[in-house]
Amino acid sequence: MPWYIWLLIILVFGSVAGSLLLLRDTANKMPIDKDKLELMKQRNAELEAQERHKDE
């Protein structure tokens, strides 16, 4: 293979790796209030109970 194909392959892999590292560094957790988290858990429990009742 010619040298410029190898250079292109290295650039593509470097670009993909750099993008993934940038994505990892910029990712952050979304803080959720305790009240909203409790409400989400209650809704989830209600839906699971409805599904169990529906299956029976």
C-alpha positions as CSV (number, residue, x, y, z in Angstrom):
1,M,0.0,0.0,0.0
2,P,1.2,3.5,-0.7
3,W,2.3,5.7,2.2
4,Y,-0.5,8.1,1.8
5,I,-3.1,5.4,2.4
6,W,-1.4,4.5,5.7
7,L,-1.4,8.2,6.6
8,L,-5.1,8.4,5.8
9,I,-5.8,5.3,8.0
10,I,-3.9,6.7,10.9
11,L,-5.7,10.1,10.6
12,V,-9.1,8.3,10.5
13,F,-8.3,6.2,13.6
14,G,-6.9,9.2,15.4
15,S,-10.0,11.3,14.6
16,V,-12.3,8.5,15.9
17,A,-10.2,8.0,19.1
18,G,-10.0,11.8,19.7
19,S,-13.7,12.2,19.3
20,L,-14.4,9.4,21.7
21,L,-12.0,10.8,24.3
22,L,-13.6,14.2,23.9
23,L,-17.1,12.7,24.4
24,R,-16.0,10.9,27.5
25,D,-14.5,14.1,29.0
26,T,-17.5,16.3,28.3
27,A,-20.1,13.8,29.6
28,N,-21.5,14.7,33.0
29,K,-24.2,13.4,35.2
30,M,-27.5,15.2,35.3
31,P,-28.3,16.0,39.0
32,I,-31.8,15.0,39.9
33,D,-33.6,16.4,43.0
34,K,-34.4,13.9,45.7
35,D,-38.1,14.8,45.4
36,K,-38.1,14.1,41.7
37,L,-36.2,10.9,42.1
38,E,-38.7,9.7,44.7
39,L,-41.5,10.6,42.4
40,M,-39.9,8.6,39.6
41,K,-39.5,5.6,41.8
42,Q,-43.1,5.8,42.9
43,R,-44.3,6.0,39.3
44,N,-42.1,3.0,38.3
45,A,-43.5,1.0,41.2
46,E,-47.1,1.8,40.2
47,L,-46.4,0.8,36.5
48,E,-44.8,-2.5,37.6
49,A,-47.8,-3.2,39.8
50,Q,-50.2,-2.5,36.9
51,E,-48.2,-4.8,34.6
52,R,-48.2,-7.6,37.2
53,H,-52.0,-7.2,37.7
54,K,-52.5,-7.1,33.9
55,D,-50.5,-10.3,33.4
56,E,-52.5,-12.2,36.1
